[in-house]
Amino acid sequence: MLRKTLVTTAAAAMVAAFTALAPLSPTALAGTQDRAGAPGEHTVVVYRVPTHDPADAKKLISSGYDLIERRQGNDLFVMGGPATADGLRRLGFAPTTAETMHKPLPRTSHTARPAGGVDDTYYGGYHTVDAHYAHLDQTASQHPDMAKVVTYGQSWLKQKGRGGHDLKAICITKIKKGDCELNPESAKPRFFLMSQIHAREITTGEVSWRWIDTLTKDYGKDPDITALMDSTEMWVVPISNPDGVDIVAQGGDNPILQRKNANDSNGSDCGTNGQTGVDLNRNADTHWGGEGTSTEPCSEIYLGPKADSEPENAALEGLFRKLYPAVRTGTGDSDPAPATAKGMMISLHSDAGMVLFPWQADHTRHTGNDAALRALSGKLGSLTDYPSGQAGEILYDASGGNDDWTYDKLGLASLTIEIGDVDGRGCSGFTPKFSCQESYFWPKMKPALLYAAQQSAAPYRTTSEGR
């Protein structure tokens, strides 16, 4: 009953999340400049904000305040600077301080550095971009009959000659002739997992790391994994936003809360209360510019100068088109993909503890495959103990997202899993202690990913009773 109450409350409030610093609109910025501590640092404060009306969340968002994925009853949580409370009070709220952090600011230089190996880590064990890429190469080298690495593009910084990275994916299956080719007419169904498109959501990359290892190391030992590897291609992009992840890792044992990519061409003077870059999960060319986005370059949810303006998104969408046929031929929001469509995609985020499905741009509209998507997300919710629904039903509407794009343009069954601590295990936030990965998150996520991958042959035939 408690779970149902929390979900209902969340749906009514339409809580916004995936944001991390102080209010960013001109109105909200007035009177909220950070009173910084040590040089190269700024102070981040989490405020508990009691609300009394479902419209309060939208009021906070429209005023430029950033809400994080945390709530207790009707209390929302805003992350900002030391003076953010003054602005909240002017709006009629009564905030109290829940937490104060001193976070480093990103360095302006993004020069390339020597590549590290699989043991290149920060913050107690989290893997850098270099470590993730070395892990992909190591996996393909150790298991040439099961894994193939594909380079599918370049990050914004690399395109500009300022360091940066290639964009890499790995295909994992028991390889037969014709497998792991960039051909949408594949013999095997495909399950696609992507993580860290929001760079600071560092749990998600670690889940992808463990998924890769489980598939390759448990083949021939675990009958479920063996059957899956024999029948299905698993594609993984462990780091969707490598430039952003590099910025996060700059902080070492105090990770920088970088959400966006490193594109500073739209405005780089954001001070300590904003963040340069484009939110890649607001930049995709589907319902672009709708709810849950901002046109202000320093906003955490800045949508970019145009749809698909960012090379990370354009390259990722190019990879999707090479892996999946466009089976959804209608263009209306309610036009369905055929029930016979194959393939699934899951985008990992943190840390709301929810399972979301399209349309995430507008919860008042339903896809033509709504029943099957609800059944899929409901099953994943039962495996993780997370509530499920369209984003605006239980979290908030957000336009220009990756899973809306893959469903819209290709008809691909697409979901978001928001990894979070729903059990009070001390593993909440964007940067939980590294021990949470093995002790808490992976045991929760492994059965969910296994189930999702097993549905890839016919995801739209899933029913509320399961299959």
DRENGU-799272 format. One line per 10 residues: their letters; for each residue x, z, y of C-alpha. Coordinates in Angstrom, 3 decimals, m for minus. Layout:
<nodes>
A> X,Z,Y ~ ...;
</nodes>
This chain:
<nodes>
MLRKTLVTTA> 0.000,0.000,0.000 ~ 2.876,0.770,2.340 ~ 4.361,m2.682,1.700 ~ 1.043,m4.380,2.461 ~ 0.671,m2.384,5.688 ~ 4.146,m3.354,6.861 ~ 3.565,m7.033,6.109 ~ 0.198,m7.040,7.898 ~ 1.720,m5.380,10.924 ~ 4.547,m7.905,10.976;
AAAMVAAFTA> 2.109,m10.780,10.811 ~ 0.103,m9.431,13.728 ~ 3.136,m8.852,15.892 ~ 4.917,m12.144,15.002 ~ 8.272,m10.463,15.339 ~ 11.119,m12.623,16.597 ~ 14.558,m12.247,15.137 ~ 17.920,m13.878,14.404 ~ 19.216,m12.832,17.785 ~ 21.892,m10.519,18.828;
LAPLSPTALA> 22.852,m9.845,22.378 ~ 21.197,m9.065,25.728 ~ 18.252,m10.859,27.390 ~ 19.290,m14.329,28.389 ~ 16.653,m15.783,30.715 ~ 17.283,m15.610,34.467 ~ 14.491,m13.061,34.790 ~ 15.780,m10.853,32.022 ~ 19.396,m11.109,33.099 ~ 18.642,m9.452,36.418;
GTQDRAGAPG> 19.836,m5.874,36.180 ~ 21.131,m6.157,32.632 ~ 24.805,m6.978,33.063 ~ 26.985,m5.241,30.515 ~ 28.933,m2.208,31.647 ~ 31.885,m3.022,29.417 ~ 34.230,m0.500,27.856 ~ 37.705,m1.536,26.751 ~ 39.096,m4.927,27.829 ~ 37.923,m7.690,25.491;
EHTVVVYRVP> 34.920,m5.605,24.396 ~ 31.309,m5.316,25.339 ~ 28.726,m2.694,24.544 ~ 25.768,m3.639,22.372 ~ 22.790,m1.301,22.259 ~ 19.868,m1.417,19.856 ~ 16.671,m0.098,21.456 ~ 13.595,1.121,19.651 ~ 10.561,m0.269,21.484 ~ 7.088,1.111,20.656;
THDPADAKKL> 4.368,m1.545,20.948 ~ 0.604,m1.205,21.135 ~ m0.648,m4.779,21.089 ~ 0.127,m7.836,18.914 ~ 0.946,m9.739,22.095 ~ 3.793,m7.343,22.955 ~ 6.299,m9.168,20.747 ~ 5.551,m12.483,22.431 ~ 5.813,m10.775,25.818 ~ 9.303,m9.575,24.965;
ISSGYDLIER> 10.389,m12.987,23.727 ~ 9.001,m14.891,26.700 ~ 10.801,m12.454,29.041 ~ 14.100,m13.325,27.383 ~ 14.683,m10.255,25.245 ~ 16.199,m10.597,21.797 ~ 14.412,m8.966,18.883 ~ 16.203,m8.233,15.628 ~ 14.721,m8.192,12.138 ~ 13.915,m4.526,12.045;
RQGNDLFVMG> 10.659,m2.671,12.550 ~ 9.135,0.676,11.711 ~ 5.380,0.655,11.922 ~ 4.569,m0.827,15.330 ~ 8.034,m0.159,16.733 ~ 10.182,m3.222,17.402 ~ 13.937,m3.255,17.998 ~ 15.696,m5.055,20.847 ~ 19.436,m5.653,20.989 ~ 21.000,m5.850,24.422;
GPATADGLRR> 23.415,m4.229,26.851 ~ 23.524,m0.734,28.352 ~ 21.184,m1.684,31.198 ~ 18.654,m3.581,29.079 ~ 16.435,m0.495,28.967 ~ 15.755,m0.825,32.700 ~ 14.312,m4.286,32.236 ~ 12.198,m3.154,29.281 ~ 10.757,m0.323,31.348 ~ 9.878,m2.742,34.148;
LGFAPTTAET> 7.797,m4.648,31.593 ~ 5.925,m1.458,30.735 ~ 7.734,m0.470,27.543 ~ 9.272,2.907,26.723 ~ 12.541,2.134,24.872 ~ 14.814,4.714,23.281 ~ 18.383,4.132,22.105 ~ 18.673,3.713,18.333 ~ 22.304,2.619,18.045 ~ 25.286,1.803,20.254;
MHKPLPRTSH> 28.137,m0.484,19.185 ~ 31.308,m1.726,20.852 ~ 31.849,m5.325,19.800 ~ 34.767,m7.657,20.567 ~ 34.285,m10.785,22.627 ~ 35.281,m14.140,21.139 ~ 38.589,m15.619,22.174 ~ 38.342,m18.847,24.109 ~ 41.079,m20.573,22.106 ~ 39.971,m22.312,18.915;
TARPAGGVDD> 43.312,m23.745,17.863 ~ 43.840,m24.475,14.208 ~ 45.706,m21.915,12.118 ~ 47.355,m22.165,8.708 ~ 44.808,m22.303,5.934 ~ 44.419,m19.161,3.869 ~ 43.709,m18.913,0.154 ~ 40.839,m17.410,m1.798 ~ 42.010,m13.916,m0.830 ~ 41.778,m14.557,2.929;
TYYGGYHTVD> 39.255,m11.913,3.979 ~ 38.116,m9.732,6.871 ~ 35.947,m6.623,7.305 ~ 36.612,m5.079,3.927 ~ 36.380,m8.196,1.780 ~ 34.186,m10.831,3.453 ~ 35.653,m14.293,2.950 ~ 36.824,m16.536,5.768 ~ 36.016,m20.231,5.951 ~ 39.443,m21.012,4.507;
AHYAHLDQTA> 38.793,m18.673,1.585 ~ 35.410,m20.263,0.863 ~ 36.916,m23.739,0.877 ~ 39.839,m22.642,m1.304 ~ 37.261,m21.157,m3.663 ~ 35.451,m24.491,m3.904 ~ 38.699,m26.313,m4.702 ~ 39.723,m23.647,m7.206 ~ 36.357,m23.856,m8.954 ~ 36.598,m27.649,m9.273;
SQHPDMAKVV> 40.198,m27.395,m10.523 ~ 39.421,m24.733,m13.127 ~ 36.161,m26.348,m14.254 ~ 36.543,m30.134,m13.864 ~ 33.738,m30.651,m16.382 ~ 31.364,m28.541,m14.271 ~ 32.193,m28.871,m10.574 ~ 32.939,m31.487,m7.930 ~ 33.708,m30.853,m4.225 ~ 32.255,m33.235,m1.621;
TYGQSWLKQK> 33.269,m33.495,2.056 ~ 30.195,m34.587,3.991 ~ 31.217,m34.363,7.665 ~ 33.136,m32.518,10.376 ~ 32.359,m29.529,12.567 ~ 31.992,m29.862,16.346 ~ 35.459,m28.490,17.066 ~ 37.104,m30.792,14.534 ~ 35.361,m33.811,16.011 ~ 36.755,m32.788,19.407;
GRGGHDLKAI> 40.295,m32.309,18.075 ~ 40.235,m28.577,18.831 ~ 40.761,m27.175,15.359 ~ 37.565,m26.803,13.389 ~ 36.837,m27.772,9.812 ~ 35.554,m30.382,7.473 ~ 32.068,m29.686,6.144 ~ 32.104,m29.146,2.388 ~ 29.656,m28.849,m0.482 ~ 30.101,m28.348,m4.207;
CITKIKKGDC> 28.054,m29.810,m7.055 ~ 27.882,m27.662,m10.191 ~ 26.446,m28.790,m13.523 ~ 27.632,m29.654,m17.007 ~ 28.815,m33.037,m15.827 ~ 27.671,m36.160,m17.597 ~ 28.164,m39.748,m16.510 ~ 26.340,m40.297,m13.233 ~ 26.083,m36.617,m12.305 ~ 27.120,m35.267,m8.888;
ELNPESAKPR> 26.973,m38.685,m7.270 ~ 25.633,m39.233,m3.747 ~ 22.608,m41.065,m5.052 ~ 19.036,m39.856,m4.443 ~ 17.873,m41.292,m7.771 ~ 19.673,m38.714,m9.896 ~ 18.910,m38.239,m13.570 ~ 18.844,m34.447,m13.200 ~ 16.742,m32.507,m10.717 ~ 18.736,m30.875,m7.929;
FFLMSQIHAR> 18.724,m27.339,m6.556 ~ 20.359,m26.930,m3.144 ~ 21.567,m23.615,m1.693 ~ 22.950,m23.293,1.835 ~ 24.188,m20.278,3.758 ~ 25.728,m19.072,7.018 ~ 24.116,m21.621,9.282 ~ 23.835,m18.519,11.468 ~ 27.452,m17.494,11.354 ~ 27.076,m13.740,11.714;
EITTGEVSWR> 24.734,m13.470,8.708 ~ 27.743,m12.856,6.526 ~ 25.886,m11.587,3.457 ~ 24.573,m15.091,2.840 ~ 27.986,m16.688,2.280 ~ 28.888,m13.972,m0.220 ~ 25.708,m14.616,m2.201 ~ 26.622,m18.313,m2.403 ~ 30.138,m17.361,m3.595 ~ 28.694,m15.269,m6.434;
WIDTLTKDYG> 26.181,m17.979,m7.353 ~ 29.022,m20.494,m7.782 ~ 30.990,m18.089,m9.984 ~ 27.973,m17.163,m12.095 ~ 27.131,m20.784,m12.858 ~ 30.652,m21.729,m13.929 ~ 31.807,m18.530,m15.628 ~ 28.618,m17.760,m17.552 ~ 28.143,m21.255,m18.966 ~ 28.185,m20.975,m22.748;
KDPDITALMD> 27.716,m17.194,m22.531 ~ 24.347,m16.715,m20.852 ~ 21.609,m18.873,m22.456 ~ 19.611,m19.173,m19.237 ~ 22.634,m20.280,m17.224 ~ 23.703,m22.654,m19.989 ~ 20.268,m24.283,m20.131 ~ 20.177,m24.594,m16.356 ~ 23.639,m26.155,m16.187 ~ 22.748,m28.655,m18.909;
STEMWVVPIS> 19.557,m29.769,m17.165 ~ 20.048,m29.392,m13.404 ~ 22.541,m30.136,m10.636 ~ 23.235,m27.158,m8.368 ~ 24.516,m28.068,m4.909 ~ 25.937,m25.349,m2.653 ~ 27.026,m25.398,0.991 ~ 28.441,m21.886,1.336 ~ 29.404,m22.274,5.020 ~ 27.059,m24.476,7.043;
NPDGVDIVAQ> 28.529,m23.424,10.405 ~ 32.300,m23.057,9.893 ~ 33.261,m22.968,13.582 ~ 30.856,m20.111,14.134 ~ 32.134,m18.242,11.081 ~ 35.692,m18.533,12.404 ~ 34.518,m16.764,15.565 ~ 32.852,m14.013,13.529 ~ 36.070,m13.455,11.575 ~ 38.124,m13.206,14.792;
GGDNPILQRK> 36.822,m9.647,15.051 ~ 38.477,m8.603,11.775 ~ 37.166,m5.150,10.897 ~ 34.683,m5.399,13.782 ~ 33.060,m8.824,13.288 ~ 31.938,m10.741,16.366 ~ 28.180,m11.333,16.361 ~ 28.413,m15.120,16.781 ~ 25.188,m16.821,15.712 ~ 25.585,m20.393,16.961;
NANDSNGSDC> 28.179,m23.119,16.566 ~ 31.148,m23.454,18.952 ~ 29.845,m26.304,21.114 ~ 30.636,m25.232,24.685 ~ 29.868,m28.590,26.339 ~ 26.416,m27.487,27.492 ~ 27.703,m24.486,29.445 ~ 30.439,m22.017,28.651 ~ 30.057,m19.330,31.349 ~ 27.771,m16.936,29.501;
GTNGQTGVDL> 29.607,m13.735,30.389 ~ 29.309,m10.792,28.022 ~ 25.536,m10.987,27.638 ~ 25.218,m14.504,26.301 ~ 26.777,m16.812,23.786 ~ 27.941,m20.400,23.988 ~ 26.928,m22.874,21.324 ~ 23.775,m24.372,19.845 ~ 21.506,m22.646,17.349 ~ 21.744,m25.066,14.434;
NRNADTHWGG> 18.496,m23.728,12.976 ~ 16.624,m24.805,16.129 ~ 18.286,m28.207,16.461 ~ 16.758,m30.192,13.591 ~ 14.506,m33.128,14.411 ~ 11.203,m31.712,13.228 ~ 8.864,m29.984,15.672 ~ 11.958,m29.773,17.879 ~ 11.384,m27.917,21.148 ~ 8.394,m25.917,19.929;
EGTSTEPCSE> 7.873,m22.193,19.503 ~ 10.819,m19.848,19.063 ~ 13.352,m21.966,20.972 ~ 15.040,m21.845,24.370 ~ 16.384,m24.506,26.725 ~ 18.931,m22.077,28.212 ~ 22.442,m22.772,26.821 ~ 23.414,m19.084,26.709 ~ 20.348,m18.101,24.695 ~ 20.786,m17.191,21.050;
IYLGPKADSE> 18.013,m19.665,20.216 ~ 19.264,m22.558,22.371 ~ 17.924,m25.727,20.796 ~ 20.601,m28.103,22.101 ~ 20.335,m31.041,24.544 ~ 18.421,m33.162,22.034 ~ 17.262,m33.054,18.424 ~ 20.095,m33.352,15.899 ~ 22.666,m33.301,18.690 ~ 25.065,m31.202,16.615;
PENAALEGLF> 27.399,m32.823,14.076 ~ 26.889,m29.971,11.622 ~ 23.163,m30.749,11.486 ~ 23.493,m34.521,11.508 ~ 26.002,m34.402,8.638 ~ 23.908,m31.965,6.621 ~ 20.835,m34.137,7.014 ~ 22.893,m37.137,5.946 ~ 23.886,m35.275,2.794 ~ 20.266,m34.389,2.060;
RKLYPAVRTG> 19.241,m38.034,2.386 ~ 21.939,m39.010,m0.116 ~ 20.730,m36.402,m2.608 ~ 16.937,m36.616,m2.376 ~ 14.501,m39.519,m2.076 ~ 11.981,m39.456,0.759 ~ 8.844,m38.871,m1.298 ~ 6.629,m37.519,1.477 ~ 5.431,m40.765,2.962 ~ 2.850,m39.413,5.424;
TGDSDPAPAT> 3.836,m38.130,8.855 ~ 0.987,m35.705,9.512 ~ 1.560,m31.985,9.082 ~ m0.975,m31.823,6.255 ~ 0.249,m34.912,4.361 ~ 1.574,m33.697,0.990 ~ 4.551,m34.581,m1.101 ~ 3.469,m35.770,m4.559 ~ 3.015,m33.093,m7.200 ~ 5.607,m34.937,m9.319;
AKGMMISLHS> 8.387,m34.532,m6.708 ~ 11.643,m33.043,m7.970 ~ 14.183,m30.823,m6.260 ~ 14.347,m27.577,m4.313 ~ 16.250,m26.248,m1.309 ~ 16.808,m22.647,m0.249 ~ 18.398,m21.641,3.039 ~ 19.778,m18.102,3.076 ~ 19.488,m15.906,6.165 ~ 19.586,m12.162,6.936;
DAGMVLFPWQ> 18.403,m9.510,7.330 ~ 14.601,m9.337,7.484 ~ 13.991,m9.046,3.732 ~ 11.391,m11.844,3.466 ~ 10.687,m15.177,1.776 ~ 9.487,m17.892,4.178 ~ 8.217,m21.432,3.722 ~ 7.048,m24.357,5.930 ~ 5.650,m24.789,8.342 ~ 7.918,m22.302,10.046;
ADHTRHTGND> 7.340,m24.014,13.388 ~ 3.631,m23.185,13.519 ~ 1.872,m20.760,11.188 ~ m1.566,m22.048,12.217 ~ m0.840,m25.325,10.415 ~ m0.355,m25.632,6.667 ~ 1.548,m28.225,4.674 ~ m0.162,m30.403,2.116 ~ 1.716,m28.427,m0.571 ~ 0.774,m25.024,0.793;
AALRALSGKL> m0.581,m23.561,m2.459 ~ 2.535,m24.391,m4.476 ~ 4.906,m23.218,m1.739 ~ 2.992,m19.951,m1.485 ~ 3.216,m19.535,m5.242 ~ 6.954,m20.210,m5.264 ~ 7.668,m17.838,m2.403 ~ 5.359,m15.221,m3.883 ~ 7.255,m15.276,m7.155 ~ 10.578,m15.000,m5.336;
GSLTDYPSGQ> 9.098,m12.177,m3.292 ~ 8.141,m10.298,m6.442 ~ 11.668,m10.718,m7.810 ~ 13.273,m9.415,m4.612 ~ 10.563,m6.980,m3.445 ~ 10.237,m9.031,m0.246 ~ 6.971,m10.070,1.435 ~ 6.372,m13.814,1.599 ~ 4.529,m16.208,3.869 ~ 4.904,m18.746,6.636;
AGEILYDASG> 7.332,m17.490,9.252 ~ 4.713,m16.859,11.925 ~ 2.502,m15.015,9.465 ~ 5.025,m12.291,8.718 ~ 7.939,m12.808,11.137 ~ 7.715,m15.350,13.985 ~ 7.302,m19.075,14.594 ~ 10.578,m20.981,14.911 ~ 10.831,m24.724,15.480 ~ 13.600,m27.145,14.589;
GNDDWTYDKL> 14.656,m25.404,11.379 ~ 16.437,m26.890,8.392 ~ 13.838,m26.155,5.737 ~ 11.035,m27.605,7.872 ~ 13.210,m30.731,8.246 ~ 13.853,m31.184,4.524 ~ 10.155,m30.797,3.762 ~ 9.051,m32.977,6.676 ~ 11.432,m35.903,6.212 ~ 11.908,m35.838,2.433;
GLASLTIEIG> 9.044,m33.851,0.931 ~ 11.569,m31.456,m0.588 ~ 10.258,m28.058,m1.659 ~ 12.104,m25.862,0.848 ~ 12.216,m22.109,1.392 ~ 14.144,m19.512,3.367 ~ 15.174,m16.225,1.807 ~ 15.902,m13.568,4.418 ~ 18.227,m11.185,2.569 ~ 17.690,m7.609,3.674;
DVDGRGCSGF> 17.740,m3.940,2.752 ~ 14.134,m3.026,1.956 ~ 15.094,0.062,m0.029 ~ 17.003,2.098,2.539 ~ 20.316,1.640,0.775 ~ 22.376,1.680,3.970 ~ 22.878,m2.094,3.757 ~ 20.883,m3.266,6.764 ~ 22.099,m5.360,9.676 ~ 24.028,m8.603,10.023;
TPKFSCQESY> 27.301,m6.997,8.943 ~ 26.646,m4.476,6.156 ~ 29.607,m2.874,4.432 ~ 31.142,m5.191,1.869 ~ 30.311,m2.918,m1.079 ~ 26.627,m3.758,m0.521 ~ 27.235,m7.265,m1.836 ~ 28.035,m6.367,m5.438 ~ 26.079,m3.132,m5.688 ~ 22.835,m4.168,m4.016;
FWPKMKPALL> 22.343,m7.726,m2.772 ~ 23.661,m9.752,m5.703 ~ 21.611,m7.921,m8.386 ~ 18.556,m8.639,m6.242 ~ 19.390,m12.266,m5.505 ~ 20.672,m13.466,m8.893 ~ 17.285,m13.496,m10.679 ~ 15.633,m15.060,m7.634 ~ 18.114,m17.938,m7.432 ~ 17.950,m18.479,m11.182;
YAAQQSAAPY> 14.157,m18.699,m11.071 ~ 14.202,m21.041,m8.074 ~ 16.734,m23.369,m9.680 ~ 14.673,m23.453,m12.878 ~ 11.689,m24.767,m10.888 ~ 13.590,m27.755,m9.495 ~ 12.210,m30.180,m12.073 ~ 8.632,m29.720,m10.822 ~ 8.397,m27.207,m7.946 ~ 4.969,m28.322,m6.746;
RTTSEGR> 3.442,m27.566,m10.124 ~ 4.129,m23.869,m9.655 ~ 0.958,m21.789,m9.584 ~ 0.208,m18.245,m8.491 ~ 0.371,m17.233,m12.155 ~ 3.933,m18.556,m12.370 ~ 5.374,m20.933,m14.963;
</nodes>
